Amino acid sequence: MPANDATQAPIYHTLVQEHGDVVATARKAAEETQQTAEDLLDFSTPTRAGTPAGPAS
């Protein structure tokens, strides 16, 4: 029995109706967190929000 065959697991659809698609919500949150981490750890651009644009005169 394939694990991803929706016809074999009707309870999944009931749970999604009752509680929302938790897996999709978690996936979206993980993608957003990963993007935020990549943005914060990107040191390739010299000007970032909250940092000076150039040398102080």
VODOVO-998996 format. One line per 10 residues: number of its first residue (from 1); for each residue x, y negated, z of N, C-alpha, C, CB. Coordinates in Angstrom, 3 decimals, always signed. Glycine has a CB too. Layout:
<sites>
NUM	X/Y/Z/X/Y/Z/X/Y/Z/X/Y/Z  ...
</sites>
This chain:
<sites>
1	+0.846/+1.173/+0.000/+0.000/+0.000/+0.000/+0.897/-1.243/+0.000/-0.966/+0.006/+1.226  +0.841/-2.103/-1.031/+1.652/-3.317/-1.076/+1.240/-4.296/+0.024/+1.532/-3.987/-2.451  +2.220/-4.925/+0.638/+1.957/-5.847/+1.739/+1.285/-7.129/+1.266/+3.248/-6.182/+2.456  +1.500/-7.525/+0.028/+0.950/-8.792/-0.442/-0.359/-8.628/-1.213/+1.959/-9.489/-1.309  -0.958/-7.462/-1.212/-2.213/-7.224/-1.910/-3.364/-7.748/-1.055/-2.398/-5.710/-2.226  -3.959/-8.869/-1.479/-4.999/-9.529/-0.690/-6.240/-8.659/-0.523/-5.383/-10.845/-1.336  -6.511/-7.760/-1.454/-7.694/-6.912/-1.331/-7.545/-5.911/-0.192/-7.955/-6.174/-2.642  -6.332/-5.646/+0.242/-6.094/-4.686/+1.317/-6.167/-5.346/+2.703/-4.732/-4.023/+1.128  -6.166/-6.679/+2.766/-6.151/-7.365/+4.062/-7.204/-8.470/+4.103/-4.754/-7.953/+4.346  -8.481/-8.113/+4.122/-9.525/-9.141/+4.122/-9.529/-9.998/+5.387/-10.874/-8.492/+3.958
11	-8.957/-9.486/+6.464/-8.939/-10.278/+7.694/-8.108/-11.545/+7.531/-8.395/-9.446/+8.851  -7.109/-11.503/+6.646/-6.270/-12.688/+6.423/-7.120/-13.864/+5.955/-5.164/-12.387/+5.389  -8.019/-13.618/+5.015/-8.876/-14.693/+4.497/-9.799/-15.229/+5.582/-9.705/-14.193/+3.306  -10.292/-14.367/+6.434/-11.141/-14.793/+7.546/-10.349/-15.665/+8.513/-11.726/-13.572/+8.283  -9.135/-15.243/+8.819/-8.293/-16.028/+9.728/-7.957/-17.393/+9.134/-7.002/-15.266/+10.050  -7.694/-17.443/+7.840/-7.402/-18.721/+7.181/-8.618/-19.630/+7.257/-6.985/-18.503/+5.706  -9.801/-19.080/+7.045/-11.023/-19.878/+7.142/-11.222/-20.414/+8.553/-12.235/-19.047/+6.723  -10.922/-19.606/+9.546/-11.141/-20.004/+10.937/-10.070/-20.945/+11.473/-11.205/-18.784/+11.805  -8.799/-20.703/+11.088/-7.696/-21.417/+11.718/-6.862/-22.246/+10.754/-6.815/-20.449/+12.411  -7.158/-22.210/+9.484/-6.338/-22.896/+8.496/-5.180/-21.997/+8.083/-5.815/-24.241/+9.051
21	-4.514/-22.399/+7.021/-3.393/-21.604/+6.508/-2.128/-21.977/+7.270/-3.199/-21.828/+4.976  -1.900/-21.308/+8.371/-0.783/-21.603/+9.261/+0.552/-21.395/+8.557/-0.856/-20.733/+10.512  +0.641/-20.386/+7.720/+1.889/-20.112/+7.007/+2.222/-21.270/+6.076/+1.789/-18.792/+6.211  +1.249/-21.765/+5.327/+1.488/-22.896/+4.418/+1.843/-24.157/+5.198/+0.250/-23.153/+3.541  +1.192/-24.373/+6.318/+1.481/-25.547/+7.153/+2.901/-25.470/+7.705/+0.461/-25.658/+8.313  +3.302/-24.303/+8.168/+4.653/-24.123/+8.696/+5.690/-24.289/+7.595/+4.796/-22.746/+9.352  +5.403/-23.778/+6.413/+6.329/-23.917/+5.282/+6.515/-25.390/+4.936/+5.812/-23.136/+4.047  +5.424/-26.149/+4.895/+5.496/-27.581/+4.572/+6.297/-28.324/+5.639/+4.074/-28.189/+4.450  +6.062/-28.027/+6.898/+6.799/-28.668/+7.979/+8.288/-28.350/+7.891/+6.246/-28.228/+9.334  +8.616/-27.114/+7.552/+10.021/-26.716/+7.416/+10.687/-27.449/+6.259/+10.132/-25.200/+7.210
31	+9.977/-27.582/+5.142/+10.531/-28.306/+3.997/+10.756/-29.783/+4.332/+9.597/-28.178/+2.783  +9.808/-30.402/+5.033/+9.951/-31.798/+5.428/+11.116/-31.976/+6.404/+8.648/-32.309/+6.059  +11.257/-31.050/+7.338/+12.356/-31.103/+8.297/+13.693/-30.935/+7.596/+12.184/-30.029/+9.369  +13.751/-30.027/+6.640/+14.986/-29.811/+5.884/+15.346/-31.067/+5.096/+14.841/-28.602/+4.933  +14.361/-31.705/+4.474/+14.634/-32.922/+3.708/+15.113/-34.042/+4.626/+13.378/-33.367/+2.938  +14.497/-34.184/+5.781/+14.918/-35.203/+6.738/+16.349/-34.948/+7.189/+13.973/-35.233/+7.951  +16.676/-33.703/+7.486/+18.042/-33.365/+7.902/+19.037/-33.668/+6.788/+18.133/-31.882/+8.305  +18.689/-33.323/+5.555/+19.584/-33.617/+4.429/+19.798/-35.115/+4.287/+19.020/-33.041/+3.122  +18.729/-35.901/+4.441/+18.842/-37.357/+4.338/+19.729/-37.917/+5.444/+17.455/-38.009/+4.397  +19.548/-37.430/+6.657/+20.311/-37.944/+7.795/+21.780/-37.528/+7.744/+19.689/-37.464/+9.095
41	+22.054/-36.376/+7.164/+23.422/-35.879/+7.120/+24.128/-36.202/+5.808/+23.429/-34.394/+7.344  +23.503/-37.005/+4.951/+24.095/-37.386/+3.667/+24.996/-38.590/+3.883/+22.995/-37.699/+2.606  +26.303/-38.360/+3.885/+27.267/-39.430/+4.109/+27.841/-39.943/+2.791/+28.391/-38.945/+5.018  +27.262/-39.560/+1.660/+27.811/-39.949/+0.367/+27.468/-41.383/-0.013/+27.314/-39.014/-0.700  +26.373/-41.925/+0.520/+26.021/-43.309/+0.201/+26.577/-44.238/+1.268/+24.488/-43.477/+0.081  +27.235/-45.335/+0.854/+27.869/-46.227/+1.824/+26.882/-47.037/+2.657/+28.787/-47.162/+1.114  +25.706/-47.332/+2.128/+24.739/-48.115/+2.899/+23.554/-47.251/+3.266/+24.274/-49.353/+2.111  +23.281/-47.184/+4.530/+22.149/-46.440/+5.062/+21.340/-47.407/+5.917/+22.613/-45.182/+5.889  +20.110/-47.111/+6.146/+19.286/-47.929/+7.003/+19.892/-48.014/+8.399/+17.868/-47.374/+7.064  +20.032/-49.226/+8.895/+20.594/-49.408/+10.231/+22.095/-49.550/+10.263/+20.209/-48.276/+11.086
51	+22.755/-49.504/+9.121/+24.202/-49.679/+9.087/+24.531/-50.904/+8.235/+24.908/-48.404/+8.529  +25.649/-51.545/+8.501/+26.023/-52.722/+7.730/+26.258/-52.391/+6.262/+27.265/-53.354/+8.319  +25.958/-53.358/+5.383/+26.105/-53.140/+3.950/+27.561/-53.256/+3.504/+25.248/-54.131/+3.183  +28.357/-53.947/+4.247/+29.753/-54.128/+3.848/+30.596/-54.505/+5.038/+29.878/-55.190/+2.759  +31.873/-54.833/+4.784/+32.752/-55.223/+5.890/+32.305/-56.543/+6.515/+34.201/-55.338/+5.402  +32.424/-56.621/+7.818/+32.052/-57.841/+8.532/+33.049/-58.950/+8.210/+31.991/-57.590/+10.061  +32.546/-60.160/+7.954/+33.425/-61.291/+7.622/+33.609/-62.196/+8.807/+32.869/-62.087/+6.449
</sites>
